[in-house]
Amino acid sequence: MTVRRYIKLRGERLPQDRLNAGTLAFFLVIPIASLVYGWGLQYGPTSRAGLALPIVTTFFASAGLLAAFASLNTYCAEAFPKKRREVIAGKYLVQFTFSAFSSAGVVPLMEAIGIGPTATIGTVLVLMAGGLTFLTAGYANTMVERVDAKRLRPGVAWSWPTMIPTEGVFPIATIGSLR
C-alpha cells in the first residue's frame, strides 16, 4: 500500500519507498510497546495484570520489529539487485552484531538502573534508527548522486567497494540444482 501511494504521488517507483512502509512500526508500534512493557514491569508486578501485560506488549513489539525489518530487507533487495544476497547478508551481520552486543549489555544495565529506564533508552535508540531510516528514504537519491559525482570527478580514484562473491564464502549454498 505504501509503495502504491508513493507511485501516485511521484509518478514512479523507487526502492526507498519500501523504507516508508516501516515508518509506523519505527515511530509508533515499537516505542509504545517497549515503554509499556518496561515501565509495566518496573511498577506492575503487584498489579492485577500479572503476565498479561508483558505478553501483549511483547507481541506488539515483535510485530513492529517484523514490519520494520521487512521494509529494510525489501529495500536492500531492490536497491542493489545484482548484489542482493551480499547486501542482505551484510544487513543481517550488522543486525545480529548489534543484537549480540545489546543482549550482553542489557542485563547489567537493568540491574543498575531498572527495567523501565532501560526500556526508555531502548526506545530512544529505536526512534534514532527510525529517524535514520526516514532520512535514507527521503534523501537516498541525493546520496547516490553525490557518490556518483565524486566517482565521475576527474583525478579522483574512487570505486565501489568490491564484495566477496557469495560462492567464495558459502560454497555449499551454490552446489547442485539451486545454482
Backbone as a chain_set.jsonl record, in Angstrom:
{"seq": "MTVRRYIKLRGERLPQDRLNAGTLAFFLVIPIASLVYGWGLQYGPTSRAGLALPIVTTFFASAGLLAAFASLNTYCAEAFPKKRREVIAGKYLVQFTFSAFSSAGVVPLMEAIGIGPTATIGTVLVLMAGGLTFLTAGYANTMVERVDAKRLRPGVAWSWPTMIPTEGVFPIATIGSLR", "coords": {"N": [[0.815, -1.199, 0.0], [1.922, 1.246, 0.795], [3.904, 1.705, -1.133], [2.367, 1.959, -3.467], [1.017, 4.314, -2.874], [3.125, 6.172, -2.939], [3.876, 5.91, -5.583], [1.664, 7.027, -6.882], [1.93, 9.606, -5.893], [4.49, 10.479, -6.788], [4.774, 9.467, -9.34], [6.527, 7.544, -10.173], [8.25, 4.507, -9.271], [10.372, 3.932, -6.59], [13.195, 2.354, -4.958], [13.54, 3.193, -2.273], [11.008, 3.733, -1.404], [10.066, 1.526, -0.148], [11.145, 1.691, 2.393], [9.548, 3.511, 3.676], [7.382, 2.031, 4.424], [7.928, 0.915, 6.877], [7.717, 2.954, 8.674], [5.563, 3.461, 10.465], [5.887, 1.34, 12.235], [8.464, 1.847, 13.293], [8.146, 4.37, 14.539], [5.84, 4.299, 16.104], [4.566, 1.731, 16.902], [6.664, -0.017, 17.98], [8.038, 1.756, 19.872], [5.907, 2.47, 21.693], [5.015, -0.054, 22.615], [7.395, -0.993, 23.78], [7.898, 0.889, 25.811], [5.578, 0.622, 27.431], [5.881, -2.047, 28.162], [8.405, -2.029, 29.574], [8.054, -0.096, 31.687], [5.739, -1.095, 32.752], [6.596, -3.54, 33.803], [8.38, -2.521, 35.633], [6.818, -1.213, 37.573], [4.581, -2.792, 37.81], [4.403, -5.499, 38.876], [2.903, -6.018, 41.177], [0.37, -5.478, 40.431], [-2.948, -6.23, 39.13], [-2.725, -7.121, 36.578], [-0.763, -9.027, 36.082], [0.818, -11.498, 34.18], [-0.254, -10.805, 31.769], [0.137, -8.206, 30.705], [3.026, -8.039, 30.03], [3.061, -10.108, 28.087], [1.263, -9.302, 26.053], [2.372, -6.812, 25.288], [4.885, -7.636, 24.415], [4.142, -9.139, 22.194], [3.157, -7.066, 20.484], [5.472, -5.489, 20.21], [7.138, -7.325, 18.929], [5.715, -7.754, 16.537], [5.938, -5.202, 15.477], [8.73, -5.082, 15.112], [9.024, -7.06, 13.143], [7.66, -5.831, 10.995], [9.234, -3.533, 10.642], [11.798, -4.6, 10.026], [11.152, -6.041, 7.747], [10.654, -4.033, 5.88], [13.225, -2.974, 5.664], [14.626, -5.175, 4.636], [13.401, -5.57, 2.09], [14.047, -3.155, 0.907], [16.865, -3.339, 0.77], [17.087, -5.475, -1.022], [15.931, -4.42, -3.34], [17.347, -2.074, -3.846], [19.925, -2.816, -4.495], [20.019, -4.806, -6.781], [21.739, -6.577, -8.19], [23.57, -7.406, -6.345], [22.147, -8.597, -4.361], [22.066, -10.833, -2.514], [24.492, -10.537, -1.114], [24.242, -7.98, 0.029], [21.986, -8.219, 1.678], [22.934, -10.214, 3.36], [25.009, -8.779, 4.576], [23.469, -6.862, 5.893], [22.141, -8.478, 7.74], [24.377, -9.333, 9.19], [25.245, -6.939, 10.437], [22.885, -6.36, 11.874], [22.602, -8.619, 13.603], [24.994, -8.464, 14.984], [24.735, -6.053, 16.43], [22.546, -6.892, 17.933], [23.679, -8.946, 19.48], [25.59, -7.535, 21.025], [23.897, -5.748, 22.38], [22.297, -7.538, 23.783], [24.182, -8.607, 25.497], [24.786, -6.408, 27.046], [22.435, -5.518, 28.245], [21.424, -6.78, 30.575], [23.246, -6.151, 32.765], [22.76, -3.391, 32.687], [20.004, -3.22, 33.268], [20.047, -4.221, 35.869], [21.447, -2.2, 37.1], [20.032, 0.273, 36.69], [17.327, -0.324, 36.452], [14.384, -1.78, 34.859], [12.511, -0.135, 33.587], [13.789, 2.46, 32.982], [15.749, 1.324, 31.311], [14.213, 0.321, 29.207], [13.313, 2.755, 28.25], [15.692, 3.888, 27.282], [16.195, 2.036, 25.239], [13.979, 2.601, 23.647], [14.547, 5.205, 22.814], [16.789, 4.651, 21.233], [15.561, 3.102, 19.23], [13.895, 5.045, 18.094], [15.861, 6.75, 17.089], [17.026, 5.056, 15.158], [14.797, 4.745, 13.511], [14.559, 7.388, 12.656], [16.941, 7.677, 11.157], [16.401, 5.822, 9.154], [14.166, 7.025, 8.007], [15.356, 9.392, 7.051], [17.081, 8.256, 5.154], [15.182, 7.228, 3.391], [14.113, 9.599, 2.444], [16.262, 11.014, 1.326], [17.753, 9.372, -0.345], [18.171, 9.408, -3.151], [19.626, 11.789, -3.463], [21.926, 11.135, -2.012], [22.987, 9.064, -3.574], [23.478, 10.468, -5.954], [25.495, 12.231, -5.094], [27.582, 10.435, -4.516], [27.986, 9.341, -7.056], [28.777, 11.664, -8.405], [31.23, 12.214, -7.164], [32.6, 9.987, -7.97], [32.757, 10.318, -10.716], [34.27, 12.579, -10.971], [37.127, 14.141, -12.311], [40.434, 12.956, -11.703], [39.958, 11.823, -9.282], [40.354, 8.896, -7.679], [38.245, 6.615, -7.175], [36.14, 3.94, -6.328], [33.339, 1.7, -6.271], [33.171, -0.353, -3.394], [34.543, -3.603, -3.612], [32.88, -6.665, -3.315], [33.085, -9.779, -1.639], [32.349, -12.604, -3.484], [29.383, -14.528, -3.022], [29.623, -17.241, -3.514], [32.261, -17.741, -2.909], [32.392, -17.474, -0.153], [30.314, -19.029, 0.933], [30.358, -21.862, -0.246], [28.827, -24.188, -0.225], [26.236, -23.368, -0.43], [25.715, -22.922, -3.064], [25.829, -25.215, -4.475], [24.747, -27.801, -6.625], [21.365, -28.209, -7.919], [20.234, -25.805, -7.206], [21.794, -23.728, -7.953]], "CA": [[0.0, 0.0, 0.0], [2.764, 2.428, 0.888], [4.569, 1.906, -2.422], [1.356, 2.466, -4.404], [0.754, 5.719, -2.538], [4.238, 6.982, -3.419], [3.831, 5.909, -7.049], [0.681, 8.046, -7.247], [2.456, 10.908, -5.507], [5.669, 10.839, -7.552], [4.671, 9.006, -10.71], [7.482, 6.468, -10.414], [8.516, 3.65, -8.121], [11.769, 3.944, -6.184], [13.448, 1.368, -3.903], [13.401, 3.748, -0.927], [9.598, 3.751, -0.999], [9.872, 0.392, 0.761], [11.511, 2.099, 3.745], [8.427, 4.229, 4.281], [6.421, 1.07, 4.96], [8.281, 0.626, 8.261], [7.658, 4.171, 9.481], [4.606, 3.28, 11.554], [6.481, 0.416, 13.206], [9.589, 2.506, 13.96], [7.798, 5.547, 15.322], [4.644, 4.17, 16.924], [4.31, 0.416, 17.488], [7.772, -0.48, 18.818], [8.257, 2.595, 21.061], [4.818, 2.376, 22.681], [5.05, -1.387, 23.225], [8.583, -1.099, 24.63], [7.712, 1.699, 27.021], [4.56, -0.004, 28.279], [6.495, -3.267, 28.687], [9.428, -1.72, 30.57], [7.518, 0.564, 32.877], [4.766, -2.017, 33.349], [7.343, -4.476, 34.644], [9.02, -1.771, 36.718], [5.862, -0.872, 38.623], [3.361, -3.565, 37.705], [4.299, -6.88, 39.368], [1.886, -6.158, 42.217], [-0.947, -5.148, 39.892], [-3.8, -7.358, 38.745], [-2.444, -7.507, 35.192], [0.036, -10.248, 36.086], [1.625, -11.745, 32.989], [-0.943, -10.381, 30.549], [0.77, -7.002, 30.154], [4.251, -8.349, 29.279], [2.797, -10.962, 26.927], [0.63, -8.499, 24.998], [3.313, -5.805, 24.771], [5.916, -8.351, 23.657], [3.541, -9.454, 20.898], [3.125, -5.875, 19.641], [6.85, -5.111, 19.891], [7.63, -8.284, 17.927], [5.055, -7.445, 15.264], [6.569, -3.975, 14.977], [10.062, -5.424, 14.613], [8.852, -7.757, 11.867], [7.308, -4.847, 9.968], [10.377, -2.654, 10.395], [12.857, -5.329, 9.336], [10.679, -6.409, 6.403], [10.879, -2.889, 4.992], [14.668, -2.876, 5.422], [15.026, -6.28, 3.75], [12.965, -5.334, 0.713], [14.841, -2.046, 0.373], [18.184, -3.867, 0.409], [16.963, -6.322, -2.205], [15.595, -3.622, -4.52], [18.333, -1.024, -4.099], [21.113, -3.44, -5.072], [19.509, -6.085, -7.291], [22.782, -7.503, -8.635], [24.302, -7.861, -5.162], [21.072, -8.787, -3.385], [22.435, -11.765, -1.444], [25.576, -9.989, -0.309], [23.761, -6.834, 0.787], [21.111, -8.708, 2.753], [23.806, -10.892, 4.326], [25.666, -7.714, 5.337], [22.474, -6.28, 6.792], [21.958, -9.416, 8.85], [25.594, -9.304, 10.004], [25.164, -5.753, 11.287], [21.724, -6.515, 12.756], [22.855, -9.613, 14.645], [26.092, -7.97, 15.82], [24.129, -5.13, 17.392], [21.701, -7.69, 18.813], [24.545, -9.653, 20.431], [26.147, -6.575, 21.981], [22.841, -5.221, 23.245], [21.898, -8.612, 24.695], [25.222, -8.737, 26.52], [24.827, -5.234, 27.909], [21.15, -5.102, 28.804], [21.21, -7.298, 31.93], [23.9, -5.274, 33.741], [22.093, -2.089, 32.686], [18.74, -3.368, 34.01], [20.359, -4.367, 37.289], [21.955, -0.929, 37.618], [19.064, 1.384, 36.682], [15.948, -0.808, 36.408], [13.905, -2.146, 33.521], [11.802, 0.996, 32.988], [14.752, 3.33, 32.292], [16.404, 0.574, 30.228], [13.272, 0.326, 28.084], [13.308, 4.117, 27.709], [16.909, 4.013, 26.469], [15.948, 1.254, 24.024], [13.012, 3.331, 22.82], [15.278, 6.32, 22.183], [17.6, 4.066, 20.161], [14.644, 2.726, 18.138], [13.486, 6.285, 17.426], [17.01, 7.217, 16.299], [17.107, 4.175, 13.982], [13.689, 5.13, 12.632], [14.912, 8.673, 12.043], [17.936, 7.428, 10.109], [15.702, 5.153, 8.053], [13.334, 8.05, 7.375], [16.263, 10.249, 6.275], [17.517, 7.486, 3.987], [14.059, 7.174, 2.455], [13.897, 10.914, 1.854], [17.417, 11.578, 0.641], [18.552, 8.328, -0.994], [18.583, 9.855, -4.489], [20.669, 12.794, -3.297], [23.137, 10.434, -1.59], [23.528, 8.347, -4.734], [24.006, 11.463, -6.878], [26.773, 12.724, -4.556], [28.589, 9.394, -4.704], [28.275, 9.284, -8.49], [29.528, 12.863, -8.779], [32.607, 12.012, -6.703], [33.21, 8.931, -8.778], [32.991, 10.809, -12.067], [35.145, 13.745, -10.936], [38.462, 13.782, -12.806], [41.515, 12.965, -10.728], [39.573, 11.135, -8.058], [40.37, 7.45, -7.88], [37.288, 6.027, -6.234], [35.25, 2.964, -6.941], [32.511, 0.981, -5.312], [33.931, -1.444, -2.773], [34.257, -4.917, -4.163], [32.39, -7.603, -2.313], [33.453, -11.169, -1.853], [31.177, -13.297, -4.011], [28.757, -15.468, -2.098], [30.138, -18.573, -3.782], [33.55, -17.877, -2.243], [32.212, -17.555, 1.286], [29.423, -20.132, 1.24], [30.316, -22.7, -1.45], [27.803, -25.224, -0.119], [24.941, -22.771, -0.756], [25.515, -22.811, -4.508], [26.068, -26.525, -5.098], [23.576, -28.562, -7.055], [20.391, -27.649, -8.828], [19.83, -24.479, -6.796], [22.638, -22.76, -8.614]], "C": [[0.853, 1.256, 0.0], [3.41, 2.736, -0.456], [3.579, 2.468, -3.44], [1.061, 3.943, -4.15], [1.874, 6.62, -3.065], [4.328, 6.977, -4.937], [2.834, 6.955, -7.529], [1.21, 9.444, -6.975], [3.549, 11.384, -6.452], [5.597, 10.451, -9.017], [5.653, 7.916, -11.077], [7.718, 5.707, -9.113], [10.006, 3.642, -7.837], [11.984, 2.925, -5.067], [13.221, 1.921, -2.49], [11.95, 3.91, -0.485], [9.297, 2.604, -0.043], [10.199, 0.77, 2.203], [10.367, 2.821, 4.449], [7.387, 3.286, 4.866], [6.7, 0.747, 6.424], [8.158, 1.812, 9.191], [6.727, 4.019, 10.68], [5.193, 2.373, 12.642], [7.593, 1.099, 13.997], [9.151, 3.603, 14.926], [6.594, 5.377, 16.239], [4.575, 2.819, 17.648], [5.425, -0.007, 18.448], [7.982, 0.425, 20.035], [7.158, 2.467, 22.117], [4.854, 1.024, 23.382], [6.242, -1.534, 24.16], [8.43, -0.314, 25.922], [6.69, 1.084, 27.965], [5.123, -1.278, 28.917], [7.455, -2.938, 29.832], [8.866, -1.116, 31.84], [6.426, -0.266, 33.527], [5.435, -3.057, 34.227], [8.008, -3.776, 35.825], [8.049, -1.571, 37.883], [4.653, -1.796, 38.678], [3.324, -4.952, 38.299], [3.251, -7.067, 40.453], [0.487, -5.884, 41.689], [-1.709, -6.406, 39.503], [-3.485, -7.868, 37.344], [-1.634, -8.793, 35.116], [0.901, -10.369, 34.851], [0.978, -11.245, 31.707], [-0.253, -9.186, 29.912], [2.075, -7.313, 29.424], [4.012, -9.194, 28.03], [2.224, -10.146, 25.772], [1.613, -7.487, 24.42], [4.459, -6.453, 24.011], [5.395, -8.736, 22.275], [3.582, -8.233, 19.976], [4.531, -5.396, 19.274], [7.43, -6.035, 18.827], [7.002, -8.046, 16.559], [5.646, -6.18, 14.654], [7.958, -4.232, 14.426], [9.984, -6.157, 13.276], [8.541, -6.783, 10.737], [8.487, -3.954, 9.63], [11.472, -3.373, 9.608], [12.431, -5.792, 7.951], [10.902, -5.255, 5.432], [12.365, -2.726, 4.689], [15.151, -3.97, 4.472], [14.622, -6.012, 2.307], [13.705, -4.152, 0.093], [16.213, -2.545, -0.066], [18.128, -4.688, -0.872], [16.699, -5.5, -3.465], [16.648, -2.568, -4.848], [19.575, -1.577, -4.789], [20.732, -4.792, -5.665], [20.595, -7.069, -7.717], [23.578, -8.081, -7.472], [23.332, -8.154, -4.017], [21.49, -9.678, -2.217], [23.488, -11.177, -0.526], [25.098, -8.836, 0.575], [22.871, -7.282, 1.933], [21.927, -9.464, 3.79], [24.556, -9.87, 5.182], [24.726, -7.047, 6.319], [22.249, -7.17, 7.996], [23.187, -9.449, 9.762], [25.563, -8.12, 10.959], [24.039, -5.898, 12.311], [22.034, -7.469, 13.906], [24.037, -9.228, 15.526], [25.572, -6.996, 16.861], [23.252, -5.876, 18.388], [22.541, -8.405, 19.873], [25.106, -8.689, 21.474], [25.076, -6.017, 22.912], [22.338, -6.286, 24.212], [22.916, -8.782, 25.817], [25.19, -7.575, 27.505], [23.539, -4.905, 28.633], [20.944, -5.599, 30.235], [21.957, -6.461, 32.97], [23.242, -3.887, 33.815], [20.781, -2.152, 33.456], [18.997, -3.509, 35.504], [20.815, -3.046, 37.904], [20.874, 0.141, 37.711], [17.612, 0.948, 36.664], [15.479, -1.035, 34.983], [13.165, -1.002, 32.843], [12.743, 1.965, 32.283], [15.494, 2.621, 31.16], [15.501, 0.527, 29.001], [13.192, 1.709, 27.449], [14.533, 4.356, 26.836], [16.747, 3.244, 25.162], [14.984, 1.946, 23.084], [13.672, 4.501, 22.115], [16.137, 5.798, 21.032], [16.743, 3.65, 18.967], [14.195, 3.974, 17.38], [14.627, 6.867, 16.596], [17.174, 6.368, 15.037], [15.991, 4.491, 12.994], [13.958, 6.452, 11.934], [15.938, 8.52, 10.935], [17.313, 6.736, 8.899], [14.837, 6.142, 7.288], [14.182, 9.002, 6.534], [16.766, 9.531, 5.031], [16.413, 7.423, 2.946], [13.877, 8.516, 1.746], [15.04, 11.406, 0.986], [18.282, 10.546, -0.07], [19.032, 8.761, -2.377], [19.712, 10.866, -4.404], [21.987, 12.137, -2.891], [23.788, 9.718, -2.763], [24.13, 9.328, -5.73], [25.342, 12.018, -6.393], [27.883, 11.703, -4.752], [28.963, 9.293, -6.173], [29.078, 10.49, -8.949], [30.982, 12.752, -8.339], [33.323, 11.012, -7.59], [33.575, 9.443, -10.165], [33.921, 12.022, -12.119], [36.541, 13.357, -11.415], [39.515, 13.893, -11.703], [41.176, 12.273, -9.421], [39.511, 9.64, -8.355], [39.481, 6.821, -6.817], [36.446, 5.028, -6.971], [34.419, 2.314, -5.848], [33.343, -0.123, -4.683], [33.542, -2.781, -3.396], [33.846, -5.842, -3.034], [32.867, -8.998, -2.663], [32.225, -11.882, -2.391], [30.662, -14.342, -3.017], [29.317, -16.871, -2.278], [31.469, -18.8, -3.08], [33.424, -18.054, -0.747], [31.39, -18.768, 1.68], [29.315, -21.059, 0.031], [29.216, -23.754, -1.4], [26.44, -24.691, -0.551], [24.681, -22.745, -2.252], [25.753, -24.129, -5.229], [24.734, -27.129, -5.524], [22.628, -27.774, -7.926], [19.938, -26.243, -8.433], [20.635, -23.399, -7.484], [22.123, -22.494, -9.968]], "O": [[0.553, 2.218, -0.706], [3.459, 3.893, -0.874], [3.929, 3.37, -4.201], [0.879, 4.722, -5.086], [1.606, 7.706, -3.58], [4.809, 7.946, -5.525], [3.115, 7.691, -8.475], [0.958, 10.365, -7.751], [3.552, 12.54, -6.875], [6.285, 11.041, -9.85], [5.613, 7.409, -12.198], [7.429, 6.191, -8.018], [10.813, 3.377, -8.728], [11.059, 2.653, -4.302], [12.76, 1.195, -1.61], [11.688, 4.193, 0.684], [8.382, 2.696, 0.776], [9.6, 0.233, 3.134], [10.234, 2.748, 5.671], [6.592, 3.691, 5.714], [5.786, 0.342, 7.144], [8.462, 1.698, 10.378], [7.079, 4.412, 11.792], [5.006, 2.625, 13.832], [7.668, 0.958, 15.217], [9.722, 3.747, 16.007], [6.349, 6.24, 17.082], [4.531, 2.779, 18.878], [5.154, -0.321, 19.607], [8.095, -0.09, 21.147], [7.453, 2.365, 23.307], [4.738, 0.957, 24.606], [6.117, -2.138, 25.225], [8.789, -0.794, 26.997], [6.916, 1.033, 29.174], [4.862, -1.551, 30.088], [7.34, -3.494, 30.925], [9.168, -1.574, 32.942], [6.204, -0.155, 34.732], [4.907, -3.419, 35.279], [8.179, -4.369, 36.891], [8.423, -1.742, 39.044], [3.777, -1.601, 39.52], [2.264, -5.576, 38.238], [2.753, -8.179, 40.632], [-0.488, -6.042, 42.423], [-1.168, -7.511, 39.546], [-3.94, -8.948, 36.967], [-1.802, -9.572, 34.177], [1.638, -9.443, 34.512], [1.615, -11.264, 30.654], [-0.076, -9.157, 28.694], [2.229, -6.886, 28.28], [4.693, -9.012, 27.021], [2.664, -10.294, 24.632], [1.686, -7.317, 23.203], [4.959, -5.871, 23.049], [6.134, -8.666, 21.293], [3.991, -8.343, 18.821], [4.757, -4.946, 18.151], [8.132, -5.58, 17.924], [7.684, -8.129, 15.537], [5.831, -6.103, 13.44], [8.334, -3.674, 13.396], [10.787, -5.902, 12.379], [9.098, -6.898, 9.645], [8.719, -3.648, 8.46], [12.01, -2.83, 8.644], [13.274, -5.922, 7.064], [11.297, -5.475, 4.287], [12.726, -2.373, 3.567], [15.988, -3.719, 3.605], [15.426, -6.208, 1.395], [13.963, -4.145, -1.11], [16.673, -2.21, -1.157], [19.026, -4.601, -1.71], [17.189, -5.843, -4.542], [16.818, -2.209, -6.013], [20.207, -0.879, -5.582], [21.09, -5.828, -5.103], [20.395, -8.279, -7.617], [24.195, -9.138, -7.609], [23.668, -7.974, -2.846], [21.289, -9.316, -1.058], [23.395, -11.299, 0.696], [25.502, -8.729, 1.733], [22.993, -6.772, 3.047], [21.643, -9.366, 4.984], [24.72, -10.074, 6.385], [25.117, -6.705, 7.435], [22.173, -6.696, 9.13], [23.048, -9.58, 10.978], [25.823, -8.273, 12.153], [24.228, -5.589, 13.488], [21.754, -7.154, 15.062], [24.087, -9.618, 16.692], [25.921, -7.092, 18.038], [23.22, -5.525, 19.567], [22.149, -8.46, 21.039], [25.098, -8.989, 22.668], [25.325, -5.834, 24.104], [21.989, -5.969, 25.349], [22.548, -9.067, 26.957], [25.533, -7.745, 28.675], [23.546, -4.086, 29.553], [20.337, -4.89, 31.038], [21.359, -6.088, 33.979], [23.179, -3.286, 34.887], [20.471, -1.237, 34.219], [18.244, -2.972, 36.316], [20.597, -2.802, 39.091], [20.802, 0.85, 38.715], [16.73, 1.787, 36.848], [16.085, -0.552, 34.026], [13.194, -0.911, 31.615], [12.536, 2.272, 31.11], [15.831, 3.248, 30.156], [15.976, 0.678, 27.875], [13.02, 1.822, 26.235], [14.426, 4.96, 25.769], [17.118, 3.74, 24.098], [15.146, 1.888, 21.865], [13.388, 4.763, 20.946], [16.207, 6.426, 19.975], [17.153, 3.824, 17.82], [14.124, 3.957, 16.151], [14.392, 7.418, 15.52], [17.433, 6.907, 13.961], [16.212, 4.502, 11.783], [13.626, 6.62, 10.761], [15.823, 9.157, 9.888], [17.661, 7.035, 7.757], [14.781, 6.102, 6.059], [13.783, 9.38, 5.433], [16.866, 10.138, 3.964], [16.676, 7.552, 1.751], [13.523, 8.55, 0.568], [14.819, 12.134, 0.019], [19.443, 10.826, -0.368], [20.181, 8.506, -2.737], [20.658, 10.806, -5.19], [23.05, 12.535, -3.369], [25.007, 9.764, -2.925], [25.187, 9.053, -6.298], [26.237, 12.254, -7.205], [29.002, 12.064, -5.115], [30.143, 9.171, -6.501], [29.966, 10.359, -9.791], [31.878, 13.16, -9.078], [34.499, 11.174, -7.915], [34.594, 9.041, -10.725], [34.317, 12.446, -13.205], [37.084, 12.347, -10.969], [39.483, 14.81, -10.883], [42.031, 12.154, -8.543], [38.715, 9.187, -9.177], [39.922, 6.535, -5.704], [36.077, 5.25, -8.124], [34.753, 2.374, -4.665], [34.139, -0.765, -5.369], [32.371, -3.046, -3.667], [34.404, -5.797, -1.937], [33.028, -9.346, -3.833], [31.15, -11.77, -1.801], [31.434, -14.95, -2.275], [29.469, -17.61, -1.305], [31.78, -19.927, -2.694], [34.259, -18.714, -0.129], [31.719, -19.461, 2.644], [28.293, -21.053, -0.654], [28.722, -24.17, -2.448], [25.583, -25.459, -0.988], [23.539, -22.563, -2.672], [25.867, -24.158, -6.455], [23.721, -26.97, -4.842], [23.014, -26.808, -8.583], [19.318, -25.553, -9.242], [20.182, -22.258, -7.581], [22.702, -21.693, -10.702]]}, "num_chains": 1, "name": "protein.A"}
